[in-house]
Amino acid sequence: MAETIVVTGAAGFIGSNLVAALNQRGQDDLLLVDSLGTTQKWQTLLGLRFADLISPAQLLERLQEPDFAHGIAAIVHLGACSATTETDADF
């Protein structure tokens, strides 16, 4: 059984390229995490292979489950706010 790699920010430029590179190496047991909203950001995931796509809130819920971490090989955290005008430092 392959171990899952969790990729946050998966629909962003770097995240989607990481997923493509993992796919090229034969890895498709990937749990992608991102907020797609109403943008066309989902198009960066077209043609990529992955097990599931969930929201950041869903990831936080799953992390509370006792057995969730079993089978997770790595979490690659690339999720971020790319707005250069964001004034809320806590965001």
Beta strands, then each sheet from edge to edge (+ up, - down):
strand 1: 4-8
strand 2: 30-33
strand 3: 52-54
strand 4: 72-77
sheet 1: 3+ 2+ 1+ 4+
end
